[in-house]
Amino acid sequence: YCSKVSCEGKAALTRYSCVRVYRHLGKHKVPEADVDGSAVTLLRVQILTGRTHQIRCHMRHMGHPICGDVKYGGQRACHGMVFPRMLLHATRFGFSLSADKYVMATDPLPPDFVEALDDLTWTAAHKKK
């Protein structure tokens, strides 16, 4: 099953903001390793609806699929790195159980996700002010 953005589809709202932009510079941190000038961007995403594969579908629709998400146009290999899984993780999520009860849970990034980010070099030009 693969969702797609369509005028005939159900409404879905996704908010996102850039946390950091990374460029892979290889083990020796040589800028020439970034041949195509592309980058990997860590996003903070908030879904306001709960559609199947919503984040994956919206990222692909915008032309920026999730690293490792081969089903939605992402690639296992990116910037010379191989991602064994899709780099998508909920660090915080919540939902209403009733009109007066809300449940919130948090979970830090897993070690393999942190390791992937550590192997990328933060592009200082995109640093948040």
The first five atom37 places (N, CA, C, CB, O) and aatype in JSON, in Angstrom:
{
  "aatype": [18, 4, 15, 11, 19, 15, 4, 6, 7, 11, 0, 0, 10, 16, 1, 18, 15, 4, 19, 1, 19, 18, 1, 8, 10, 7, 11, 8, 11, 19, 14, 6, 0, 3, 19, 3, 7, 15, 0, 19, 16, 10, 10, 1, 19, 5, 9, 10, 16, 7, 1, 16, 8, 5, 9, 1, 4, 8, 12, 1, 8, 12, 7, 8, 14, 9, 4, 7, 3, 19, 11, 18, 7, 7, 5, 1, 0, 4, 8, 7, 12, 19, 13, 14, 1, 12, 10, 10, 8, 0, 16, 1, 13, 7, 13, 15, 10, 15, 0, 3, 11, 18, 19, 12, 0, 16, 3, 14, 10, 14, 14, 3, 13, 19, 6, 0, 10, 3, 3, 10, 16, 17, 16, 0, 0, 8, 11, 11, 11],
  "atom_mask": [
    [1, 1, 1, 1, 1],
    [1, 1, 1, 1, 1],
    [1, 1, 1, 1, 1],
    [1, 1, 1, 1, 1],
    [1, 1, 1, 1, 1],
    [1, 1, 1, 1, 1],
    [1, 1, 1, 1, 1],
    [1, 1, 1, 1, 1],
    [1, 1, 1, 0, 1],
    [1, 1, 1, 1, 1],
    [1, 1, 1, 1, 1],
    [1, 1, 1, 1, 1],
    [1, 1, 1, 1, 1],
    [1, 1, 1, 1, 1],
    [1, 1, 1, 1, 1],
    [1, 1, 1, 1, 1],
    [1, 1, 1, 1, 1],
    [1, 1, 1, 1, 1],
    [1, 1, 1, 1, 1],
    [1, 1, 1, 1, 1],
    [1, 1, 1, 1, 1],
    [1, 1, 1, 1, 1],
    [1, 1, 1, 1, 1],
    [1, 1, 1, 1, 1],
    [1, 1, 1, 1, 1],
    [1, 1, 1, 0, 1],
    [1, 1, 1, 1, 1],
    [1, 1, 1, 1, 1],
    [1, 1, 1, 1, 1],
    [1, 1, 1, 1, 1],
    [1, 1, 1, 1, 1],
    [1, 1, 1, 1, 1],
    [1, 1, 1, 1, 1],
    [1, 1, 1, 1, 1],
    [1, 1, 1, 1, 1],
    [1, 1, 1, 1, 1],
    [1, 1, 1, 0, 1],
    [1, 1, 1, 1, 1],
    [1, 1, 1, 1, 1],
    [1, 1, 1, 1, 1],
    [1, 1, 1, 1, 1],
    [1, 1, 1, 1, 1],
    [1, 1, 1, 1, 1],
    [1, 1, 1, 1, 1],
    [1, 1, 1, 1, 1],
    [1, 1, 1, 1, 1],
    [1, 1, 1, 1, 1],
    [1, 1, 1, 1, 1],
    [1, 1, 1, 1, 1],
    [1, 1, 1, 0, 1],
    [1, 1, 1, 1, 1],
    [1, 1, 1, 1, 1],
    [1, 1, 1, 1, 1],
    [1, 1, 1, 1, 1],
    [1, 1, 1, 1, 1],
    [1, 1, 1, 1, 1],
    [1, 1, 1, 1, 1],
    [1, 1, 1, 1, 1],
    [1, 1, 1, 1, 1],
    [1, 1, 1, 1, 1],
    [1, 1, 1, 1, 1],
    [1, 1, 1, 1, 1],
    [1, 1, 1, 0, 1],
    [1, 1, 1, 1, 1],
    [1, 1, 1, 1, 1],
    [1, 1, 1, 1, 1],
    [1, 1, 1, 1, 1],
    [1, 1, 1, 0, 1],
    [1, 1, 1, 1, 1],
    [1, 1, 1, 1, 1],
    [1, 1, 1, 1, 1],
    [1, 1, 1, 1, 1],
    [1, 1, 1, 0, 1],
    [1, 1, 1, 0, 1],
    [1, 1, 1, 1, 1],
    [1, 1, 1, 1, 1],
    [1, 1, 1, 1, 1],
    [1, 1, 1, 1, 1],
    [1, 1, 1, 1, 1],
    [1, 1, 1, 0, 1],
    [1, 1, 1, 1, 1],
    [1, 1, 1, 1, 1],
    [1, 1, 1, 1, 1],
    [1, 1, 1, 1, 1],
    [1, 1, 1, 1, 1],
    [1, 1, 1, 1, 1],
    [1, 1, 1, 1, 1],
    [1, 1, 1, 1, 1],
    [1, 1, 1, 1, 1],
    [1, 1, 1, 1, 1],
    [1, 1, 1, 1, 1],
    [1, 1, 1, 1, 1],
    [1, 1, 1, 1, 1],
    [1, 1, 1, 0, 1],
    [1, 1, 1, 1, 1],
    [1, 1, 1, 1, 1],
    [1, 1, 1, 1, 1],
    [1, 1, 1, 1, 1],
    [1, 1, 1, 1, 1],
    [1, 1, 1, 1, 1],
    [1, 1, 1, 1, 1],
    [1, 1, 1, 1, 1],
    [1, 1, 1, 1, 1],
    [1, 1, 1, 1, 1],
    [1, 1, 1, 1, 1],
    [1, 1, 1, 1, 1],
    [1, 1, 1, 1, 1],
    [1, 1, 1, 1, 1],
    [1, 1, 1, 1, 1],
    [1, 1, 1, 1, 1],
    [1, 1, 1, 1, 1],
    [1, 1, 1, 1, 1],
    [1, 1, 1, 1, 1],
    [1, 1, 1, 1, 1],
    [1, 1, 1, 1, 1],
    [1, 1, 1, 1, 1],
    [1, 1, 1, 1, 1],
    [1, 1, 1, 1, 1],
    [1, 1, 1, 1, 1],
    [1, 1, 1, 1, 1],
    [1, 1, 1, 1, 1],
    [1, 1, 1, 1, 1],
    [1, 1, 1, 1, 1],
    [1, 1, 1, 1, 1],
    [1, 1, 1, 1, 1],
    [1, 1, 1, 1, 1],
    [1, 1, 1, 1, 1],
    [1, 1, 1, 1, 1],
    [1, 1, 1, 1, 1]
  ],
  "atom_positions": [
    [[0.85, -1.18, 0.0], [0.0, 0.0, 0.0], [0.88, 1.23, 0.0], [-0.96, 0.0, 1.22], [1.83, 1.33, 0.78]],
    [[0.57, 2.18, -0.87], [1.35, 3.42, -0.96], [0.38, 4.58, -1.14], [2.38, 3.36, -2.14], [-0.37, 4.62, -2.12]],
    [[0.39, 5.51, -0.21], [-0.5, 6.67, -0.3], [0.05, 7.69, -1.29], [-0.67, 7.33, 1.09], [1.24, 7.67, -1.61]],
    [[-0.82, 8.57, -1.78], [-0.38, 9.64, -2.66], [-1.24, 10.87, -2.4], [-0.44, 9.21, -4.16], [-2.38, 10.77, -1.95]],
    [[-0.68, 12.04, -2.71], [-1.42, 13.28, -2.58], [-2.35, 13.38, -3.79], [-0.46, 14.53, -2.48], [-1.92, 13.22, -4.93]],
    [[-3.62, 13.65, -3.52], [-4.61, 13.71, -4.6], [-5.72, 14.69, -4.23], [-5.19, 12.31, -4.88], [-6.11, 14.78, -3.07]],
    [[-6.22, 15.43, -5.22], [-7.35, 16.34, -4.99], [-8.58, 15.59, -4.51], [-7.68, 17.12, -6.28], [-9.4, 16.14, -3.78]],
    [[-8.71, 14.34, -4.91], [-9.86, 13.53, -4.51], [-9.66, 12.85, -3.16], [-10.15, 12.49, -5.57], [-10.6, 12.24, -2.64]],
    [[-8.47, 12.93, -2.6], [-8.17, 12.25, -1.34], [-8.68, 12.98, -0.12], [0.0, 0.0, 0.0], [-9.2, 14.1, -0.22]],
    [[-8.52, 12.35, 1.03], [-8.91, 12.96, 2.31], [-7.91, 14.06, 2.66], [-8.98, 11.89, 3.45], [-6.73, 13.98, 2.31]],
    [[-8.39, 15.06, 3.35], [-7.52, 16.16, 3.77], [-6.5, 15.66, 4.79], [-8.35, 17.33, 4.37], [-6.82, 14.83, 5.65]],
    [[-5.27, 16.16, 4.7], [-4.22, 15.81, 5.64], [-3.32, 17.03, 5.81], [-3.39, 14.57, 5.15], [-2.9, 17.64, 4.82]],
    [[-3.03, 17.39, 7.04], [-2.23, 18.58, 7.31], [-0.97, 18.19, 8.08], [-3.04, 19.62, 8.09], [-1.04, 17.57, 9.14]],
    [[0.17, 18.57, 7.53], [1.48, 18.3, 8.13], [2.23, 19.61, 8.26], [2.29, 17.26, 7.29], [2.39, 20.34, 7.29]],
    [[2.7, 19.91, 9.45], [3.56, 21.08, 9.67], [4.98, 20.58, 9.87], [3.09, 21.93, 10.91], [5.21, 19.53, 10.48]],
    [[5.94, 21.34, 9.35], [7.33, 20.93, 9.53], [8.22, 22.16, 9.61], [7.79, 20.0, 8.38], [7.88, 23.22, 9.1]],
    [[9.35, 21.99, 10.27], [10.36, 23.05, 10.32], [11.74, 22.4, 10.28], [10.19, 23.93, 11.6], [11.93, 21.27, 10.74]],
    [[12.69, 23.13, 9.74], [14.06, 22.64, 9.62], [14.76, 22.77, 10.98], [14.83, 23.42, 8.52], [14.77, 23.84, 11.59]],
    [[15.35, 21.67, 11.43], [16.14, 21.69, 12.66], [17.61, 21.91, 12.3], [15.96, 20.36, 13.47], [18.26, 22.79, 12.85]],
    [[18.12, 21.11, 11.35], [19.51, 21.23, 10.9], [19.64, 20.69, 9.48], [20.47, 20.49, 11.85], [18.9, 19.8, 9.07]],
    [[20.59, 21.25, 8.75], [20.93, 20.76, 7.42], [22.31, 20.12, 7.51], [20.9, 21.92, 6.35], [23.24, 20.7, 8.07]],
    [[22.42, 18.92, 6.97], [23.68, 18.17, 7.01], [24.16, 17.88, 5.6], [23.5, 16.85, 7.79], [23.36, 17.72, 4.68]],
    [[25.48, 17.82, 5.45], [26.1, 17.36, 4.21], [27.11, 16.3, 4.61], [26.78, 18.54, 3.4], [27.91, 16.5, 5.53]],
    [[27.08, 15.17, 3.92], [28.04, 14.1, 4.21], [29.36, 14.44, 3.56], [27.51, 12.72, 3.72], [29.44, 14.64, 2.35]],
    [[30.4, 14.49, 4.36], [31.72, 14.83, 3.83], [32.68, 13.65, 3.93], [32.29, 16.02, 4.58], [33.89, 13.82, 3.75]],
    [[32.15, 12.47, 4.19], [32.98, 11.28, 4.22], [33.85, 11.21, 5.46], [0.0, 0.0, 0.0], [33.88, 12.13, 6.28]],
    [[34.56, 10.11, 5.58], [35.38, 9.87, 6.77], [36.48, 10.92, 6.96], [36.01, 8.49, 6.69], [36.89, 11.21, 8.08]],
    [[36.95, 11.47, 5.84], [38.05, 12.43, 5.93], [37.56, 13.88, 5.92], [39.02, 12.22, 4.78], [38.36, 14.81, 5.92]],
    [[36.25, 14.06, 5.92], [35.65, 15.39, 5.97], [36.16, 16.3, 4.86], [35.92, 16.03, 7.32], [36.51, 17.46, 5.1]],
    [[36.2, 15.76, 3.64], [36.63, 16.52, 2.48], [35.4, 17.01, 1.73], [37.55, 15.67, 1.56], [34.62, 16.18, 1.26]],
    [[35.19, 18.33, 1.59], [33.98, 18.84, 0.94], [33.74, 18.3, -0.46], [34.06, 20.32, 0.87], [32.58, 18.23, -0.88]],
    [[34.78, 17.92, -1.2], [34.6, 17.43, -2.56], [33.78, 16.14, -2.6], [35.97, 17.2, -3.21], [33.28, 15.76, -3.66]],
    [[33.64, 15.46, -1.47], [32.87, 14.21, -1.42], [31.39, 14.46, -1.67], [33.06, 13.52, -0.06], [30.65, 13.55, -2.03]],
    [[30.96, 15.68, -1.48], [29.56, 16.04, -1.7], [29.4, 16.47, -3.16], [29.1, 17.17, -0.72], [29.31, 17.66, -3.45]],
    [[29.38, 15.5, -4.05], [29.42, 15.75, -5.48], [28.21, 16.51, -6.0], [29.54, 14.46, -6.22], [28.36, 17.48, -6.75]],
    [[27.0, 16.09, -5.61], [25.81, 16.68, -6.21], [25.27, 17.9, -5.46], [24.75, 15.66, -6.29], [24.27, 18.47, -5.89]],
    [[25.9, 18.3, -4.37], [25.48, 19.49, -3.65], [24.22, 19.31, -2.83], [0.0, 0.0, 0.0], [23.7, 20.27, -2.26]],
    [[23.71, 18.08, -2.78], [22.49, 17.84, -2.02], [22.81, 17.72, -0.53], [21.78, 16.57, -2.52], [23.96, 17.59, -0.13]],
    [[21.76, 17.76, 0.26], [21.93, 17.72, 1.7], [20.87, 16.81, 2.32], [21.85, 19.13, 2.29], [19.89, 16.43, 1.67]],
    [[21.08, 16.49, 3.56], [20.11, 15.76, 4.36], [19.62, 16.75, 5.41], [20.72, 14.45, 5.02], [20.43, 17.41, 6.06]],
    [[18.32, 16.86, 5.58], [17.75, 17.82, 6.51], [17.01, 17.11, 7.62], [16.82, 18.79, 5.78], [16.15, 16.27, 7.36]],
    [[17.35, 17.45, 8.84], [16.62, 16.95, 10.01], [15.44, 17.88, 10.23], [17.55, 16.87, 11.29], [15.6, 19.08, 10.4]],
    [[14.24, 17.3, 10.21], [13.02, 18.1, 10.36], [12.32, 17.81, 11.68], [12.08, 17.82, 9.21], [12.43, 16.72, 12.24]],
    [[11.61, 18.8, 12.15], [10.65, 18.62, 13.24], [9.29, 18.63, 12.54], [10.77, 19.77, 14.38], [8.95, 19.61, 11.87]],
    [[8.52, 17.57, 12.69], [7.26, 17.41, 11.98], [6.12, 17.24, 12.96], [7.31, 16.21, 11.02], [6.23, 16.54, 13.97]],
    [[5.02, 17.91, 12.66], [3.8, 17.76, 13.46], [2.67, 17.41, 12.5], [3.48, 19.08, 14.28], [2.39, 18.16, 11.56]],
    [[2.03, 16.28, 12.74], [0.88, 15.94, 11.92], [-0.38, 16.34, 12.67], [0.87, 14.42, 11.56], [-0.54, 16.04, 13.85]],
    [[-1.27, 17.03, 11.97], [-2.51, 17.51, 12.58], [-3.68, 16.62, 12.22], [-2.79, 18.94, 12.15], [-4.79, 16.78, 12.73]],
    [[-3.43, 15.68, 11.34], [-4.4, 14.64, 11.01], [-3.65, 13.32, 11.12], [-5.04, 14.84, 9.56], [-2.43, 13.33, 11.25]],
    [[-4.32, 12.24, 11.09], [-3.65, 10.95, 11.27], [-3.86, 10.02, 10.1], [0.0, 0.0, 0.0], [-4.42, 8.94, 10.26]],
    [[-3.42, 10.42, 8.93], [-3.59, 9.6, 7.73], [-2.46, 8.56, 7.63], [-3.62, 10.49, 6.46], [-1.35, 8.77, 8.13]],
    [[-2.77, 7.45, 6.99], [-1.78, 6.4, 6.78], [-0.59, 6.94, 5.99], [-2.42, 5.19, 6.04], [-0.76, 7.53, 4.92]],
    [[0.6, 6.73, 6.52], [1.85, 7.13, 5.88], [1.9, 8.63, 5.58], [2.04, 6.35, 4.59], [2.55, 9.04, 4.61]],
    [[1.25, 9.43, 6.37], [1.11, 10.86, 6.09], [2.45, 11.58, 5.92], [0.35, 11.52, 7.2], [2.64, 12.29, 4.93]],
    [[3.35, 11.41, 6.85], [4.65, 12.09, 6.76], [5.41, 11.61, 5.53], [5.49, 11.85, 8.04], [5.95, 12.42, 4.78]],
    [[5.44, 10.31, 5.32], [6.16, 9.74, 4.19], [5.6, 10.25, 2.87], [6.09, 8.2, 4.24], [6.35, 10.62, 1.96]],
    [[4.3, 10.27, 2.76], [3.62, 10.7, 1.55], [3.86, 12.19, 1.27], [2.12, 10.42, 1.65], [4.16, 12.58, 0.14]],
    [[3.74, 13.02, 2.29], [3.93, 14.47, 2.1], [5.38, 14.8, 1.76], [3.5, 15.23, 3.35], [5.63, 15.67, 0.91]],
    [[6.33, 14.14, 2.39], [7.74, 14.4, 2.09], [8.05, 14.02, 0.64], [8.66, 13.63, 3.06], [8.75, 14.75, -0.06]],
    [[7.54, 12.88, 0.19], [7.76, 12.47, -1.2], [7.1, 13.46, -2.16], [7.21, 11.04, -1.44], [7.69, 13.83, -3.17]],
    [[5.9, 13.88, -1.84], [5.17, 14.8, -2.7], [5.93, 16.12, -2.88], [3.79, 15.07, -2.12], [5.88, 16.73, -3.95]],
    [[6.64, 16.55, -1.84], [7.42, 17.79, -1.93], [8.78, 17.58, -2.59], [7.62, 18.37, -0.53], [9.53, 18.53, -2.79]],
    [[9.08, 16.32, -2.93], [10.36, 16.03, -3.59], [11.49, 15.79, -2.63], [0.0, 0.0, 0.0], [12.66, 15.84, -3.02]],
    [[11.16, 15.52, -1.36], [12.18, 15.29, -0.34], [11.83, 14.06, 0.48], [12.32, 16.52, 0.59], [11.44, 14.17, 1.64]],
    [[11.97, 12.86, -0.14], [11.61, 11.64, 0.59], [12.54, 11.4, 1.78], [11.66, 10.44, -0.35], [13.64, 11.94, 1.85]],
    [[12.08, 10.6, 2.7], [12.83, 10.28, 3.91], [13.97, 9.32, 3.56], [11.9, 9.65, 4.99], [13.78, 8.36, 2.81]],
    [[15.15, 9.59, 4.1], [16.31, 8.72, 3.87], [15.96, 7.29, 4.28], [17.55, 9.22, 4.65], [15.45, 7.06, 5.38]],
    [[16.23, 6.36, 3.4], [15.99, 4.96, 3.69], [14.58, 4.49, 3.4], [0.0, 0.0, 0.0], [14.3, 3.29, 3.53]],
    [[13.68, 5.38, 3.02], [12.28, 5.0, 2.75], [12.12, 4.66, 1.27], [11.31, 6.16, 3.16], [11.64, 5.48, 0.49]],
    [[12.52, 3.45, 0.89], [12.51, 3.06, -0.52], [11.09, 2.97, -1.09], [13.21, 1.72, -0.69], [10.9, 3.15, -2.29]],
    [[10.11, 2.71, -0.25], [8.73, 2.62, -0.72], [8.21, 3.98, -1.21], [7.83, 2.09, 0.39], [7.38, 4.03, -2.12]],
    [[8.69, 5.06, -0.61], [8.22, 6.4, -0.97], [9.31, 7.24, -1.62], [7.7, 7.11, 0.26], [9.33, 8.46, -1.46]],
    [[10.2, 6.6, -2.35], [11.17, 7.34, -3.15], [12.49, 7.66, -2.49], [0.0, 0.0, 0.0], [13.38, 8.21, -3.14]],
    [[12.64, 7.31, -1.23], [13.93, 7.52, -0.56], [14.9, 6.44, -1.01], [0.0, 0.0, 0.0], [14.49, 5.46, -1.65]],
    [[16.15, 6.6, -0.7], [17.15, 5.62, -1.12], [17.87, 5.06, 0.08], [18.14, 6.23, -2.09], [18.09, 5.75, 1.07]],
    [[18.23, 3.79, -0.02], [18.99, 3.15, 1.06], [20.37, 3.79, 1.17], [19.13, 1.63, 0.81], [20.9, 3.94, 2.28]],
    [[20.95, 4.18, 0.04], [22.26, 4.8, 0.04], [22.1, 6.28, -0.31], [23.22, 4.1, -0.96], [21.43, 6.64, -1.27]],
    [[22.73, 7.11, 0.49], [22.64, 8.55, 0.3], [23.93, 9.16, 0.82], [21.4, 9.15, 1.03], [24.34, 8.89, 1.95]],
    [[24.57, 9.97, 0.01], [25.84, 10.61, 0.4], [26.89, 9.58, 0.8], [25.61, 11.58, 1.57], [27.68, 9.82, 1.71]],
    [[26.91, 8.44, 0.12], [27.9, 7.41, 0.42], [27.6, 6.62, 1.68], [0.0, 0.0, 0.0], [28.39, 5.77, 2.08]],
    [[26.46, 6.88, 2.3], [26.08, 6.15, 3.51], [24.92, 5.22, 3.16], [25.68, 7.13, 4.66], [24.1, 5.55, 2.3]],
    [[24.85, 4.08, 3.82], [23.74, 3.16, 3.62], [22.9, 3.17, 4.88], [24.24, 1.71, 3.29], [23.4, 2.97, 5.98]],
    [[21.6, 3.42, 4.7], [20.67, 3.45, 5.82], [19.93, 2.12, 5.87], [19.68, 4.64, 5.7], [19.2, 1.79, 4.93]],
    [[20.09, 1.35, 6.93], [19.44, 0.04, 7.01], [17.92, 0.14, 7.19], [20.03, -0.75, 8.15], [17.2, -0.84, 7.0]],
    [[17.47, 1.31, 7.54], [16.03, 1.51, 7.73], [15.71, 2.97, 7.42], [15.57, 1.13, 9.19], [16.61, 3.79, 7.21]],
    [[14.44, 3.28, 7.4], [14.04, 4.65, 7.16], [14.38, 5.5, 8.4], [12.52, 4.73, 6.84], [14.17, 5.07, 9.53]],
    [[14.9, 6.7, 8.17], [15.25, 7.59, 9.27], [14.04, 8.44, 9.65], [16.46, 8.49, 8.88], [13.98, 9.64, 9.35]],
    [[13.1, 7.8, 10.3], [11.87, 8.44, 10.77], [11.65, 7.95, 12.19], [10.64, 8.11, 9.84], [11.62, 6.75, 12.45]],
    [[11.48, 8.89, 13.12], [11.33, 8.52, 14.52], [10.46, 9.55, 15.24], [12.7, 8.4, 15.21], [10.63, 10.76, 15.06]],
    [[9.55, 9.07, 16.05], [8.71, 9.96, 16.86], [9.39, 10.17, 18.21], [7.26, 9.39, 17.04], [9.41, 9.26, 19.04]],
    [[9.94, 11.36, 18.43], [10.55, 11.65, 19.72], [9.52, 12.1, 20.74], [11.63, 12.72, 19.57], [9.74, 12.03, 21.95]],
    [[8.37, 12.57, 20.23], [7.28, 12.98, 21.12], [5.96, 12.78, 20.39], [7.45, 14.48, 21.57], [5.82, 13.15, 19.22]],
    [[5.02, 12.19, 21.07], [3.7, 12.04, 20.46], [2.63, 12.03, 21.55], [3.62, 10.75, 19.62], [2.89, 11.67, 22.7]],
    [[1.45, 12.42, 21.16], [0.37, 12.48, 22.12], [-0.97, 12.34, 21.44], [0.0, 0.0, 0.0], [-1.1, 12.5, 20.23]],
    [[-1.97, 12.02, 22.23], [-3.32, 11.87, 21.7], [-4.32, 11.99, 22.85], [-3.48, 10.51, 20.97], [-3.99, 11.8, 24.01]],
    [[-5.54, 12.32, 22.48], [-6.63, 12.46, 23.46], [-7.3, 11.11, 23.66], [-7.67, 13.52, 23.0], [-7.65, 10.43, 22.7]],
    [[-7.48, 10.74, 24.92], [-8.24, 9.55, 25.25], [-9.71, 9.89, 25.45], [-7.68, 8.87, 26.51], [-10.6, 9.07, 25.21]],
    [[-9.93, 11.11, 25.89], [-11.3, 11.59, 26.11], [-11.24, 13.12, 26.11], [-11.91, 11.03, 27.46], [-10.18, 13.7, 25.9]],
    [[-12.37, 13.75, 26.34], [-12.43, 15.22, 26.33], [-11.52, 15.83, 27.39], [-13.86, 15.68, 26.55], [-11.05, 16.95, 27.22]],
    [[-11.28, 15.11, 28.48], [-10.47, 15.68, 29.56], [-9.17, 14.9, 29.85], [-11.29, 15.74, 30.81], [-8.51, 15.18, 30.85]],
    [[-8.81, 13.94, 29.0], [-7.6, 13.17, 29.24], [-6.72, 13.11, 27.99], [-7.95, 11.75, 29.7], [-7.16, 12.64, 26.94]],
    [[-5.47, 13.61, 28.12], [-4.51, 13.64, 27.04], [-3.28, 12.85, 27.47], [-4.13, 15.11, 26.66], [-2.81, 13.01, 28.59]],
    [[-2.77, 12.01, 26.6], [-1.6, 11.19, 26.89], [-0.44, 11.7, 26.04], [-1.88, 9.67, 26.63], [-0.59, 11.91, 24.84]],
    [[0.72, 11.88, 26.66], [1.92, 12.34, 25.96], [3.06, 11.38, 26.3], [2.29, 13.84, 26.35], [3.23, 11.0, 27.46]],
    [[3.84, 11.01, 25.29], [4.99, 10.13, 25.49], [6.19, 10.71, 24.74], [4.68, 8.68, 25.02], [6.02, 11.37, 23.71]],
    [[7.38, 10.46, 25.25], [8.6, 10.9, 24.58], [9.56, 9.72, 24.47], [9.27, 12.08, 25.36], [9.5, 8.77, 25.25]],
    [[10.43, 9.79, 23.48], [11.41, 8.73, 23.25], [12.6, 9.37, 22.53], [10.8, 7.54, 22.42], [12.41, 9.98, 21.47]],
    [[13.81, 9.25, 23.07], [14.97, 9.87, 22.4], [15.28, 9.15, 21.08], [16.21, 9.83, 23.32], [14.8, 8.04, 20.83]],
    [[16.08, 9.79, 20.26], [16.5, 9.16, 19.01], [17.25, 7.87, 19.32], [17.39, 10.12, 18.18], [18.06, 7.84, 20.23]],
    [[16.98, 6.8, 18.57], [17.69, 5.54, 18.8], [19.15, 5.65, 18.37], [16.99, 4.39, 18.04], [19.49, 6.51, 17.55]],
    [[20.01, 4.79, 18.91], [21.45, 4.86, 18.63], [21.8, 4.85, 17.14], [22.14, 3.72, 19.3], [22.71, 5.58, 16.72]],
    [[21.11, 4.04, 16.32], [21.47, 3.99, 14.9], [21.13, 5.29, 14.18], [20.76, 2.83, 14.22], [21.81, 5.66, 13.22]],
    [[20.11, 5.98, 14.63], [19.73, 7.28, 14.06], [20.77, 8.32, 14.45], [18.29, 7.71, 14.55], [21.22, 9.1, 13.61]],
    [[21.16, 8.33, 15.71], [22.19, 9.27, 16.19], [23.51, 9.01, 15.46], [22.39, 9.13, 17.73], [24.21, 9.95, 15.09]],
    [[23.84, 7.75, 15.26], [25.07, 7.4, 14.55], [25.05, 7.92, 13.11], [25.27, 5.87, 14.55], [26.06, 8.43, 12.62]],
    [[23.92, 7.8, 12.45], [23.79, 8.32, 11.08], [23.99, 9.83, 11.07], [22.41, 7.96, 10.48], [24.68, 10.36, 10.2]],
    [[23.39, 10.54, 12.01], [23.56, 11.99, 12.09], [24.99, 12.37, 12.42], [22.61, 12.59, 13.13], [25.51, 13.36, 11.9]],
    [[25.64, 11.59, 13.29], [27.04, 11.87, 13.65], [27.97, 11.74, 12.46], [27.49, 10.93, 14.76], [29.01, 12.4, 12.41]],
    [[27.61, 10.89, 11.49], [28.47, 10.71, 10.32], [28.24, 11.79, 9.27], [28.23, 9.33, 9.71], [28.94, 11.85, 8.26]],
    [[27.26, 12.62, 9.51], [27.0, 13.74, 8.62], [27.58, 15.0, 9.26], [25.47, 13.91, 8.35], [27.71, 15.07, 10.48]],
    [[27.94, 15.96, 8.46], [28.5, 17.2, 8.97], [27.45, 18.29, 8.9], [29.77, 17.61, 8.18], [26.85, 18.53, 7.85]],
    [[27.23, 18.93, 10.01], [26.26, 20.01, 10.08], [26.74, 21.18, 9.22], [26.03, 20.46, 11.54], [27.89, 21.61, 9.36]],
    [[25.88, 21.68, 8.35], [26.23, 22.82, 7.51], [25.98, 24.1, 8.29], [25.4, 22.81, 6.18], [24.83, 24.49, 8.5]],
    [[27.05, 24.74, 8.73], [26.94, 25.91, 9.6], [26.19, 27.05, 8.93], [28.32, 26.37, 10.01], [25.6, 27.88, 9.63]],
    [[26.2, 27.13, 7.62], [25.51, 28.21, 6.92], [24.0, 28.18, 7.17], [25.8, 28.12, 5.42], [23.33, 29.2, 7.01]],
    [[23.46, 27.04, 7.56], [22.03, 26.9, 7.81], [21.72, 26.91, 9.3], [21.51, 25.63, 7.18], [20.6, 26.58, 9.71]],
    [[22.7, 27.27, 10.12], [22.52, 27.26, 11.57], [21.38, 28.18, 11.99], [23.82, 27.67, 12.27], [21.24, 29.3, 11.49]],
    [[20.56, 27.68, 12.93], [19.47, 28.51, 13.43], [20.05, 29.66, 14.25], [18.48, 27.67, 14.29], [21.04, 29.5, 14.96]],
    [[19.43, 30.79, 14.14], [19.91, 31.97, 14.87], [19.26, 32.02, 16.23], [19.62, 33.27, 14.1], [19.53, 32.93, 17.01]]
  ]
}
